[in-house]
Every structure is written in structure tokens, then in C-alpha cells.
Amino acid sequence: MTDGLMSKAATMEIPINGAGDTGSLPEDDGLEQDLQQVMVSGPNLNETSIVSGGYGGTAEGIIPTSTVKGPAVQYNTSFPGLRLLHAQGSGLHPPHPSSLATGDEAARGIAVEKFDIVKKWGINTYKCTKQLISERFGRGSRTVDLELETQIELLRDTKRKYECVLQLGRALTHHFYSLVQTQRALGDAFSDLSQKSPELQEEFGCNAETQKLLCKNGETLLGAVNFFVSSINTLVNKTMEDTLMTVKQYETARLEYDAYRTDLEELSMGPRDTSTLCRLDAAQSHFQSHKEKYEKLRADVAIKLKFLEENKIKVMHKQLLLFHNAISAYFAGNQQQLVQTLRQFNIKLKTPGAEKPSWLEEQ
């Protein structure tokens, strides 16, 4: 059927005008579809000619395509091969093979590096997990520094107790703030009633002054308690937490050290052949590096625990003295002593109606 159609196409005259239009063709849907199929599936025909009579056709059926404007083939440039043909046809040069090889080598190097990182992480995780399970079931041995372990447990217990004090201090601040606000509202109510009740003006006025004085002293005490709570919060959630982060790093290093120590001991007890000696040397190198890391972190933890204890004593001595003096002066009604206590510890109270200074004044 195709031969018949192609023979039929060879005997047809296809007039082409100067603008590249083919004019009006005889209506033959089968012929049109076959020609479209040949053109779409074939190569770029811009520089060739179409032989419509097949390989053995006559010259009468040749259509010179140099007079046809525009590409004769619609192709998809998403395929690499067609992109290359398109670049060659348009006068562009394809990438140099050396640049492609350099890019491939760089990508291959990055992939190998990532694979090595994942491999090392997997081996280390396996060894540490094995060591941890052995310790939990009582089969493996672990390195213990009794003095350091005791100090670490004492620090964790102290942190839990200080967190309880911090929580209670915040609760005291919240409740006392509500008390001060209630006293302020009560003083305003007494002052308003003293102006509207002439017969009770003196009594309402006295109570209004008392509540305002209590409110003022309460705000002063609230400033001292807030300073106390803020200092405890810094000690617990920053200073102690920083030391405990170093402790966690130390414990991880201790687990890795014991894992590689156990691995080295197992290899040392095995047969000594060539492959085993190579593995033994590698295990010895890993063990030495983890041993140095463990000893360094152990020294860091010991130093931080020492400085933390000194800082804790210094901070708490000051804060406990402030809290005691402020509470005693407030409930004794000694306003002068209360103000003196805040000055002693350099605590500045914010004026209720004071505006925040501009950024120029803060410079």
C-alpha cells in the first residue's frame, strides 16, 4: 500500500510559490498522513531534498527544499541527540570533551566523599550500639571515673532542685504581681469614694494612702524578686546547661572509646595473618584517636565542674542575701530599708509611666 501511495506521489505536481506555499493540493488524506509520517520520523531535511518516488524514483518527483522556508521537520529538543544536531545546524559548538570529563570527575569525587562519610558514620554507630547493648546486659566492660561520675550526678541533682526553686520563684512573682495590682485598684476605689462620701472622707482617705503605700513597696519588692528569679534562671538554664552539654559530649566520647577498645581487644586475641595485621593497625589508630578525644573531654568536664561550683556559690550568696533582706524589709514595713537593699545590689526599678528612651539616647 505504501509503495502505491509513494508512486502516486511521484506522479503529482506540487506547485510551490515564492513565499513557500504549496498552493492547493488535491485532497488525499492517506497520502498526506504518509508524507507527514515520513517527514516526522526522518532527519533534518533543510539541506536535502525529498525523493517522493522512493529510492528508485525518477527525477520528476524531486522537490527542492531550498525554496521552502522554515524547518521541514518538527523535533523535540529535549532529547540530547537532537540538541546536539540542533547546535551543529545553528552554528553552535558542542561542549568540549575535556570540560565534560572534568565535571564528571568532580561529581564522582563528591559522591565518593559522601559515601565515605556515610560509611564511617555507619561503622561508628554500629560499634557504639553494640557496646551500649553489651553494657546494658552486663556483658561488656566500661571505663569509669568514680570521682568525676559522682560530681556529674551531684550536678544533675542540684540542677533539678534549682529548677524547683526557679518554678516556685516564678509562681511567687506571678501571685505577688496580682496582689500589687489588686492593692492599686483598691487604693483607687478608696480614693474615689473619699471624694464622693463627705461623711467618710477621712476614713476612705487613710485607707487609700495605705493601699498606695503598700502598692509602692510591693513594686519595689517585686523588682527584687524578679532580679532573684532572673539570676536563678541564668544559672540553671545557661551556666549549668552549658556544663551538662559538655558532659554529654564526654559520655559519647567515653562510649566510642570503649567500643573501639573492645574492638581492638577482640582483634588482638584472634589469629595473626596478613589481613588481620592490617585490620589491627587500623583498629589501633582508631583507638588512639578516640582515647585522646575522651581524655580531652574528661579534662574539660573537670574544669567546667570546678568553675561552675565556684560561680554557683558566688551567685547564690548574693541572691539569697538580696531575697532575705528585701522580704524582711517589706513585711516589716520598713520602706527605707527596702529601697536601701535595692541600691545595695544595683537594682533599678522601671517607673510605671516612663517612656522608653529613643535609640539616639541609648547610644
C-alpha positions in Angstrom: 0.0 0.0 0.0 2.9 2.3 0.9 4.6 1.7 -2.5 1.4 2.6 -4.3 1.0 5.8 -2.3 4.6 6.8 -2.9 4.3 6.0 -6.7 1.2 8.1 -6.7 3.0 11.0 -5.0 5.8 10.7 -7.6 3.4 11.4 -10.5 1.8 14.5 -8.8 2.9 18.1 -9.4 3.3 20.1 -6.2 3.4 23.8 -7.1 5.4 25.9 -4.8 5.2 29.7 -4.9 7.8 32.2 -3.9 6.5 32.5 -0.3 7.0 28.8 0.2 3.3 27.9 0.0 2.4 24.7 -1.8 -0.9 26.1 -3.1 -4.0 23.9 -3.2 -3.3 20.2 -3.2 -5.7 17.5 -4.3 -7.5 16.2 -1.3 -5.9 12.8 -0.4 -5.9 12.2 3.4 -3.9 8.9 3.1 -1.2 10.5 1.1 -0.9 13.5 3.5 -0.7 11.2 6.6 2.1 9.1 5.0 4.1 12.1 4.0 3.8 13.6 7.5 5.0 10.3 9.0 8.0 10.2 6.7 8.9 13.8 7.5 8.5 13.5 11.3 10.4 10.2 11.5 13.2 11.3 9.3 16.3 13.5 9.8 16.6 17.3 9.3 15.7 17.9 5.7 16.7 21.6 5.4 19.8 20.9 3.4 18.5 17.9 1.4 15.7 17.1 -1.0 12.7 14.8 -0.8 12.5 12.0 -3.2 8.8 11.2 -3.4 9.3 8.3 -5.7 11.3 6.1 -3.3 14.9 5.1 -3.8 14.2 4.1 -7.4 12.0 7.1 -8.3 12.6 9.4 -11.3 13.9 12.9 -11.1 10.5 14.3 -11.9 9.3 13.6 -8.4 12.2 15.6 -6.7 11.1 18.6 -4.6 14.0 21.0 -4.0 13.7 22.1 -0.4 16.0 25.1 -0.6 12.9 27.1 -1.7 10.8 26.0 1.3 11.2 28.4 4.2 11.3 27.3 7.8 12.3 23.9 9.2 10.8 20.9 7.4 10.9 18.7 10.5 9.4 19.4 13.9 11.6 17.7 16.5 11.7 17.7 20.3 14.8 19.4 21.6 14.5 17.7 25.0 16.4 14.7 23.7 20.2 15.0 24.0 21.0 13.8 20.5 18.6 16.3 18.9 20.0 19.1 21.0 23.4 18.2 19.6 22.2 18.1 16.0 20.3 21.4 16.5 23.5 23.0 17.9 25.5 21.8 14.9 22.9 23.0 12.4 22.7 26.5 14.1 26.4 27.1 14.0 27.0 26.5 17.8 29.8 24.3 19.0 29.1 21.4 21.5 30.9 21.3 24.9 34.5 20.3 24.8 35.0 16.6 25.9 37.7 17.7 28.4 35.3 20.0 30.3 32.7 17.2 30.4 35.3 14.8 31.8 36.3 17.4 34.4 32.7 17.8 35.5 32.2 14.1 35.7 35.3 13.6 37.8 34.3 16.4 40.2 30.8 14.9 40.6 32.3 11.4 41.1 34.7 12.8 43.7 31.9 14.4 45.7 29.8 11.2 45.6 32.8 9.2 46.8 33.4 11.6 49.6 29.8 11.5 50.8 29.8 7.7 50.6 32.9 7.6 52.8 31.3 9.8 55.4 28.2 7.7 55.5 30.3 4.5 55.7 32.3 5.9 58.6 29.2 7.0 60.4 27.5 3.6 59.9 30.6 1.7 61.2 30.9 4.0 64.2 27.2 3.8 65.0 27.3 0.0 64.8 30.2 -0.3 67.2 28.7 2.2 69.7 25.3 0.5 69.6 27.0 -2.9 70.2 29.0 -1.5 73.1 25.9 0.1 74.7 23.9 -3.1 74.4 26.7 -5.1 75.9 26.9 -2.7 78.9 23.2 -2.8 79.5 23.1 -6.6 79.6 26.2 -6.7 81.7 28.5 -8.5 79.2 30.8 -5.6 78.3 33.1 -3.5 80.4 33.0 0.3 80.6 35.6 2.9 81.7 34.5 4.6 84.9 35.9 7.6 86.6 34.3 7.4 90.1 35.2 10.9 91.2 34.0 12.5 88.0 30.9 10.4 87.8 30.0 11.4 91.4 30.4 15.1 90.6 28.2 14.8 87.4 25.4 13.1 89.3 25.6 15.8 92.0 25.3 18.5 89.3 22.2 16.9 87.8 20.6 16.6 91.2 21.5 20.2 92.0 20.0 21.3 88.7 16.7 19.6 89.4 16.5 21.2 92.8 17.3 24.7 91.5 14.7 24.2 88.8 12.2 23.6 91.5 13.3 26.9 93.3 13.0 28.7 90.0 9.5 27.4 89.4 8.4 28.5 92.9 10.1 31.9 92.5 8.1 32.5 89.3 4.9 31.5 91.0 5.7 33.9 93.8 6.3 36.7 91.3 3.0 35.9 89.5 0.9 35.9 92.7 2.6 38.9 94.2 2.1 40.9 91.0 -1.6 40.1 91.2 -1.6 41.3 94.8 0.0 44.6 93.9 -2.5 45.2 91.1 -5.3 44.4 93.5 -3.9 46.9 96.0 -3.6 49.6 93.4 -7.2 49.1 92.3 -8.4 49.1 95.9 -6.5 52.3 96.6 -8.1 54.0 93.6 -11.5 52.8 94.7 -11.0 54.2 98.2 -9.7 57.5 96.8 -12.8 57.9 94.6 -15.2 57.1 97.5 -13.4 59.6 99.8 -14.4 62.3 97.3 -18.0 61.2 97.0 -18.7 60.5 100.7 -18.0 63.6 102.8 -19.0 61.9 106.0 -16.4 59.1 105.4 -13.8 61.1 103.6 -11.1 60.8 106.3 -11.5 57.0 106.7 -11.5 56.4 103.0 -8.6 58.7 102.5 -6.5 56.9 105.1 -7.2 53.5 103.6 -6.4 54.9 100.1 -3.0 56.2 101.3 -2.2 52.9 103.0 -3.0 50.8 99.9 -1.0 53.2 97.7 2.0 52.8 100.1 1.7 49.1 100.1 1.4 49.1 96.3 4.6 51.2 96.0 6.5 48.9 98.5 5.1 45.9 96.6 6.5 47.1 93.3 9.9 47.6 95.0 9.8 44.1 96.4 8.6 42.8 93.0 11.7 44.3 91.4 14.0 42.4 93.9 12.1 39.1 93.4 12.3 39.5 89.6 16.1 40.0 89.8 16.4 37.0 92.0 14.4 34.8 89.6 16.3 36.1 86.6 19.7 35.3 88.2 18.5 31.7 89.1 17.2 31.3 85.5 20.6 32.3 84.1 22.4 29.9 86.5 20.2 27.0 85.7 19.4 27.3 82.0 22.7 28.7 80.8 25.6 28.0 83.1 24.6 24.6 84.3 23.1 23.6 80.9 26.4 24.5 79.2 28.3 22.3 81.6 25.9 19.4 81.0 26.3 19.8 77.3 30.0 19.2 77.7 29.1 16.2 80.0 27.0 14.7 77.2 29.9 15.1 74.7 32.2 13.4 77.3 29.8 10.5 77.7 29.5 10.0 74.0 33.3 10.1 73.7 33.6 7.5 76.6 31.2 5.2 74.7 33.2 5.5 71.5 36.4 4.9 73.4 35.1 1.7 75.0 33.7 0.5 71.7 37.0 0.8 69.8 38.9 -0.5 72.8 36.7 -3.7 72.8 37.2 -4.0 69.0 41.0 -3.8 69.4 41.0 -6.4 72.2 38.9 -8.8 70.1 41.3 -8.4 67.1 44.4 -8.8 69.4 43.0 -12.2 70.6 42.5 -13.5 67.1 44.9 -15.2 64.6 47.8 -13.1 63.2 47.7 -13.3 59.4 48.3 -10.5 56.9 44.7 -9.3 56.7 44.4 -9.4 60.5 47.5 -7.4 61.0 46.2 -4.6 58.6 42.9 -4.5 60.5 44.8 -4.5 63.8 46.9 -1.5 62.8 43.7 0.4 61.7 41.9 -0.5 64.9 45.0 0.7 66.9 44.9 4.0 65.1 41.1 4.5 65.7 41.5 3.5 69.3 44.3 6.0 69.9 42.4 8.9 68.3 39.2 8.2 70.4 41.4 7.8 73.5 42.8 11.3 73.0 39.3 12.7 72.4 38.0 11.0 75.6 40.8 12.3 77.8 40.5 15.8 76.5 36.7 15.9 77.2 37.2 14.4 80.6 39.7 17.2 81.4 37.2 19.8 80.1 34.4 18.4 82.2 36.5 18.5 85.3 37.5 22.2 84.7 33.9 23.2 84.0 32.6 21.5 87.1 35.1 23.3 89.2 34.3 26.7 87.8 30.6 26.1 87.9 30.8 25.3 91.6 32.7 28.5 92.3 30.3 30.6 90.2 27.3 29.0 91.9 28.4 29.8 95.4 29.2 33.4 94.4 25.9 34.0 92.7 23.7 32.3 95.3 25.4 34.1 98.2 24.5 37.4 96.7 20.9 36.4 95.6 20.0 34.8 98.9 21.1 37.8 100.8 19.1 40.1 98.5 16.0 37.9 98.8 16.2 37.8 102.6 16.7 41.5 103.1 14.0 42.5 100.7 11.4 40.2 102.1 12.2 41.2 105.7 12.1 44.9 105.0 8.8 44.6 103.1 6.9 42.7 105.7 8.4 44.8 108.5 7.0 47.9 106.8 10.5 49.4 106.5 10.3 51.3 103.2 13.7 52.9 103.7 15.4 49.6 104.3 13.7 48.1 101.3 14.9 50.9 99.0 18.4 50.6 100.5 18.5 46.9 99.7 17.8 47.5 96.1 20.5 50.2 95.9 23.0 47.9 97.6 22.5 45.3 94.8 22.3 47.9 92.0 18.7 47.1 91.0 16.9 49.8 89.1 13.2 49.9 89.0 11.2 50.9 86.0 9.0 53.9 86.5 5.4 52.9 85.6 4.8 55.9 83.3 8.3 56.3 82.0 8.7 56.1 78.2 11.4 54.0 76.6 14.4 56.3 75.6 15.0 56.8 71.9 17.7 55.0 70.1 19.7 58.2 70.0 19.7 58.5 73.8 20.8 54.9 74.1 23.9 55.4 72.0 
